[in-house]
Amino acid sequence: MGAELRIALVTGGGSGIGRAAALALAAEGFTVVVAGRRRDVLDAVAREAASAGRSVVPIPADVTDPTSVDALFAEVRERFGRLDLLFNNAGTSAPAIPIDELTYEQWRAVVDTNLTGPFLCTQRAVALMKAQRPRGGRIINNGSISAHSPRPNSAPYTATKHAITGLTKSTALDGRAFDIACGQIDIGNAATEMTDGIARGAMQADGRMAPEPRMDVSDTARAIVYMASLPLSANVQFMTVIATNMPFIGRG
């Protein structure tokens, strides 16, 4: 992409992996739009970036709402005229309870955020990337190691992350003709507020509760920067980044 202005959009950019990725991308020279439902945390990320002389622009948005997503992409187009990178990061999970105890509302909340949200953002990003000049761009989807192997009592989260793999493959295929690359990063146990409980103790496949190792979230951010910094002629289709000693590969 050279030294020209590069525009990135990170959903769920106010905390956790999204915040770390946004700051790392800004350090790499991207102008980063952070989107999320809470203006206060988005503003905090923008201030942190500005203190280091880097550019992060907060735009509140709800990825589950098509009208809100339309407004988000309209503002990106109006401000910058293009989008070079979309990181579909916003996500949520349901309570870790047996599948027969989940409510429809709990299921729907996860599907709307983890699957419909990335679809809506991908749809708008592809339209913008096809029309802009120079044409093309990159989309990175935040999958999960749940896209490979579930935790106990995780049906909504695991189902959506498997579905994200399908969205990633379809977007990569359909984007080829328009210079749009799409890849997926599957992350295991990055140290964020969302995984604080895992550090204290998580249910294992055999029913035991055991604490699990975590990796620094900055290691995840560096992997995302690597994927984002490749020329559009190259693509990381799938990358898995995990805490080395977490119980992922093996007999559970």
Secondary structure, 3 states (H helix, E strand, C coil): CCCCCEEEEEECCCCHHHHHHHHHHHHCCEEEEEEECCHHHHHHHHHHHHHCCCCEEEEECCCCCHHHHHHHHHHHHHHHCCCCEEEECCCCCCCCCCHHHCCHHHHHHHHHHHHHHHHHHHHHHHHHHHHCCCCCEEEEEECCHHHCCCCCCCHHHHHHHHHHHHHHHHHHHHHHHHCEEEEEEEEECECCHHHHHHHHCEECCCCCEECCCCECHHHHHHHHHHHHHCCCCCCCCEEEEECCCCCCCCCC
